[in-house]
């Protein structure tokens, strides 16, 4: 090569592919789209159990009436006698256990744990999966699910197909003793808002725990995708339910239940146990979540059932 000639390669830029291999890129934690806010579990009052059983004692419907006499001018009249009877076989709610086993390759965890610990991220995601299942069971469980335990007398149908302000007022007439919140699928809330817009009565909103909620008559409408949409079609129609719930043990409402004093307790009702490492270097964790719900009084839940979510008043949704 001549002394004054400069190699042409000197003027070439470093390829982006090569630079990428040497760079320390900014990485995020695993993004899991199935995770929801789970407002129901945040708004329910929860009670811890030691023996895994919660007994609900109720007054019988056939109790002897307890008469009360109003005395005037110190009249000498016999005071009525009576008593209030209790159910002889009260219902007992038993906790259900949601469990899974998570396996983590310790060698991968050793090599690829910067900046995020692989085992911790896997455990965090597994716990989120169990909590999603917990909220589903609190609503739809065959034994203690809130929807399944609403009595027939507390179920109503919409006046028309779509959920209207009149329908939610009827729910408030059913659960009128200190109602806490409505619970509805996000698409049911959208259907209700369309009806409010047609009537010119747009609801107000409020902020609770960092979330923005629609209010009806001062009661928040809480979204939950754990309420099923039945007979869904491609055009967007389908049927679902809207609940009105009173929560709290002192208010004889709906409460959540969990187990206390767990071994390897990571959170209330949640246990994360390390099961050891096998001969192939696989670390194993047993994750268990204990939960249930109890409806303390029949008038603590009202259900507006089979509302249509796909009506657009003459316009077909594409």
C-alpha atoms as one frame of an Amber mdcrd trajectory, in Angstrom:
protein
   0.000   0.000   0.000   1.385   3.443  -0.895   2.605   5.454   2.083   0.093
   8.305   1.559  -2.956   6.092   0.928  -5.450   5.721   3.789  -7.569   2.508
   3.934 -11.124   3.201   2.816 -12.476   1.152   5.759 -11.396   3.929   8.135
 -14.229   6.097   6.838 -16.949   3.446   7.358 -19.239   3.844  10.420 -19.614
   1.133  13.018 -22.627  -0.968  12.030 -25.631  -0.602  14.311 -25.813  -4.389
  14.742 -22.295  -4.478  16.185 -22.878  -1.484  18.422 -26.091  -3.079  19.785
 -24.161  -6.147  20.957 -21.890  -3.934  23.060 -24.577  -1.652  24.459 -26.299
  -1.830  27.819 -29.893  -1.406  26.686 -32.657  -0.281  29.004 -34.883  -3.260
  29.758 -38.291  -3.522  31.396 -39.739  -6.143  33.647 -41.928  -8.759  31.907
 -45.145  -7.090  30.714 -48.147  -9.369  31.308 -51.317  -8.114  29.612 -53.549
 -10.565  31.535 -52.983  -8.653  34.788 -55.924  -6.410  35.766 -56.367  -3.813
  38.545 -58.598  -6.286  40.482 -60.693  -3.531  42.066 -63.083  -6.034  43.666
 -60.416  -7.472  45.964 -59.246  -3.950  46.782 -62.704  -2.725  47.765 -63.957
  -5.768  49.662 -63.377  -5.886  53.382 -61.351  -9.011  54.215 -61.331 -11.032
  57.415 -58.577 -13.428  58.448 -59.448 -16.934  59.666 -57.431 -19.207  61.921
 -59.293 -22.477  61.316 -60.277 -21.935  57.679 -64.027 -21.855  58.457 -66.384
 -18.877  58.768 -69.870 -19.545  60.208 -72.677 -17.115  59.414 -75.377 -17.201
  62.095 -78.708 -15.799  60.910 -82.089 -15.143  62.427 -84.740 -17.564  61.156
 -87.501 -16.310  58.904 -90.011 -18.071  61.185 -88.797 -16.434  64.397 -91.479
 -15.601  66.958 -92.217 -11.874  66.583 -90.862  -9.786  69.408 -93.624  -7.341
  70.277 -92.816  -4.016  71.849 -95.341  -2.205  74.015 -95.392   1.545  74.387
 -96.523   2.418  77.927 -98.265   5.666  78.718 -99.021   7.216  82.092 -97.558
   4.195  83.929-100.343   1.899  82.799-100.305  -1.522  84.443-100.283  -3.678
  81.346 -98.421  -6.937  80.918 -95.284  -6.474  78.824 -95.297  -8.822  75.788
 -92.874 -11.732  75.788 -91.045 -13.393  72.923 -87.671 -14.288  71.504 -85.667
 -14.094  68.293 -84.784 -17.504  66.907 -81.583 -18.482  65.117 -80.946 -20.984
  62.348 -80.015 -24.344  63.855 -77.744 -25.245  60.936 -76.004 -22.020  59.916
 -73.934 -21.934  56.764 -70.198 -22.353  57.051 -67.863 -20.927  54.423 -64.642
 -22.869  53.899 -61.535 -21.473  52.286 -60.435 -22.840  48.940 -56.742 -23.278
  48.115 -55.361 -22.048  44.812 -51.949 -23.632  44.266 -49.274 -23.909  41.617
 -45.668 -25.099  41.441 -43.148 -22.803  39.769 -39.873 -24.208  38.430 -36.817
 -22.003  37.883 -33.539 -23.174  36.332 -30.913 -22.026  38.841 -28.210 -21.776
  36.156 -30.292 -19.381  34.090 -31.105 -17.453  37.231 -27.381 -17.164  38.031
 -26.363 -15.955  34.573 -29.296 -13.723  33.580 -30.312 -12.049  36.842 -29.092
  -8.567  35.999 -30.793  -6.135  36.244 -33.833  -8.225  37.262 -33.697 -11.372
  39.347 -35.271 -14.091  37.185 -36.650 -16.070  40.145 -38.253 -12.987  41.685
 -39.843 -11.983  38.366 -41.203 -15.498  37.818 -42.611 -15.594  41.357 -44.181
 -12.165  40.940 -45.938 -13.222  37.717 -47.096 -16.520  39.232 -48.620 -14.680
  42.205 -50.436 -12.336  39.809 -51.917 -15.363  38.008 -53.225 -16.759  41.308
 -54.715 -13.400  42.297 -56.497 -13.131  38.948 -57.984 -16.571  39.603 -58.925
 -15.497  43.127 -61.022 -12.577  41.884 -62.701 -14.837  39.325 -63.706 -17.308
  42.048 -64.881 -14.563  44.412 -67.412 -13.660  41.744 -68.162 -16.914  39.940
 -67.187 -19.766  42.259 -69.827 -22.501  42.531 -69.564 -22.574  46.329 -68.986
 -19.035  47.573 -69.120 -16.906  44.404 -71.006 -13.650  44.969 -73.003 -14.039
  41.754 -74.016 -17.598  42.601 -75.083 -16.635  46.139 -77.388 -13.742  45.246
 -80.916 -14.975  46.115 -83.682 -14.969  43.467 -85.531 -12.187  45.272 -82.508
  -9.925  44.716 -82.320 -10.477  40.947 -84.055  -8.212  38.473 -84.165  -7.857
  34.687 -83.660  -4.637  32.728 -86.710  -2.645  31.677 -85.389  -2.767  28.119
 -82.370  -4.672  26.822 -79.634  -2.150  27.547 -78.765  -1.110  31.125 -80.458
   2.230  31.808 -80.395   4.713  34.698 -83.829   3.369  35.694 -82.367  -0.133
  36.052 -79.566   1.016  38.335 -82.130   2.919  40.402 -84.049  -0.340  40.795
 -80.861  -2.008  42.031 -80.462   0.761  44.585 -84.003   0.028  45.767 -82.936
  -3.589  46.392 -79.659  -2.818  48.177 -80.640   0.434  49.843 -78.909  -0.122
  53.169 -75.554   1.623  52.711 -74.615   0.244  49.266 -70.857   0.306  48.632
 -70.367  -0.038  44.863 -71.739  -1.340  41.597 -69.675  -3.987  39.823 -69.876
  -4.431  36.054 -67.920  -5.563  33.015 -66.240  -2.596  31.269 -68.484  -3.117
  28.236 -71.584  -3.032  30.443 -70.380   0.290  31.836 -69.924   1.564  28.275
 -73.478   0.458  27.427 -74.816   2.256  30.500 -72.932   5.437  29.617 -74.434
   5.387  26.115 -77.904   5.291  27.668 -76.981   8.184  29.975 -75.766  10.191
  26.987 -79.055   9.592  25.148 -80.982  10.902  28.152 -78.673  13.855  28.689
 -77.651  12.755  32.188 -73.885  12.167  32.030 -72.698  10.676  35.349 -70.031
  12.289  37.478 -66.682  10.634  38.204 -64.522  10.225  41.283 -61.017   9.030
  42.142 -60.578   6.114  44.545 -57.193   4.556  45.253 -55.673   6.064  42.125
 -58.456   4.864  39.819 -61.139   6.993  38.164 -64.683   5.629  38.505 -68.058
   6.607  37.119 -70.606   7.491  39.809 -74.318   6.840  39.775 -76.308   8.460
  42.585 -72.973   8.901  44.368 -72.142   5.160  44.202 -69.020   4.167  42.194
 -69.384   1.763  39.265 -66.361  -0.537  39.508 -65.145  -2.367  36.367 -64.235
  -6.060  36.379 -63.625  -8.293  33.389 -64.302 -11.347  35.607 -68.053 -10.897
  35.051 -68.849 -13.052  32.044 -70.306 -11.889  28.740 -72.649 -14.584  27.468
 -73.615 -15.290  23.850 -71.059 -12.814  22.528 -71.137 -12.162  18.780 -68.701
 -10.621  16.314 -70.924  -7.545  16.026 -70.376  -6.825  19.739 -73.677  -7.931
  21.246 -73.892 -10.131  24.309 -75.492 -10.485  27.735 -73.943  -9.796  31.109
 -74.842  -8.860  34.702 -74.399  -5.777  36.877 -74.084  -6.150  40.649 -74.674
  -3.782  43.535 -72.790  -4.801  46.673 -72.697  -3.733  50.301 -69.417  -4.730
  51.906 -68.296  -4.942  55.522 -68.841  -7.302  58.445 -70.334  -4.604  60.671
 -72.791  -3.670  57.902 -73.825  -7.324  57.390 -72.519  -7.123  53.847 -70.155
  -9.152  51.680 -66.654  -9.870  52.968 -63.622 -11.682  51.657 -61.915 -14.395
  53.696 -58.296 -15.515  53.946 -56.122 -17.782  56.087 -53.865 -16.279  58.748
 -50.588 -17.505  60.285 -49.417 -19.340  57.166 -45.991 -20.932  56.907 -43.785
 -18.854  54.564 -46.476 -16.179  54.392 -45.685 -13.640  51.666 -48.939 -11.640
  51.946 -52.304 -12.104  53.701 -53.560 -15.542  52.652 -50.554 -16.133  50.357
 -47.814 -18.676  50.999 -44.620 -19.054  48.927 -42.520 -22.080  49.917 -39.145
 -22.979  48.454 -39.157 -26.740  47.804 -35.457 -27.100  47.064 -33.236 -27.770
  44.045 -33.248 -31.126  42.257 -30.286 -32.943  40.655 -30.836 -31.075  37.377
 -30.489 -27.677  39.039 -34.185 -26.848  38.905 -35.418 -24.812  41.852 -39.049
 -25.330  42.815 -41.546 -23.114  44.625 -45.010 -24.024  45.926 -47.320 -21.005
  45.789 -50.696 -21.212  47.549 -53.463 -18.654  47.983 -56.350 -19.320  50.391
 -59.575 -17.418  49.789 -63.369 -17.354  49.949 -66.204 -14.831  50.213 -69.227
 -14.705  52.491 -72.574 -12.980  51.927 -73.723 -12.161  55.451 -77.217 -10.960
  54.559 -79.444 -11.605  51.564 -79.958  -7.879  50.999 -76.194  -7.278  50.629
 -76.201  -8.155  46.907 -78.474  -7.189  44.047 -78.078  -8.372  40.450 -79.332
  -6.740  37.267 -79.128  -9.770  35.021 -79.009 -10.310  31.267 -78.357  -6.758
  30.144 -77.450  -6.264  26.491 -74.115  -4.562  25.848 -74.256  -4.225  22.058
 -77.050  -1.724  21.418 -76.034   1.445  19.613 -79.502   2.876  18.865 -79.738
   2.291  15.136 -76.003   2.164  14.474 -74.311  -1.169  13.915 -70.907  -1.550
  15.517 -68.215  -2.450  12.965
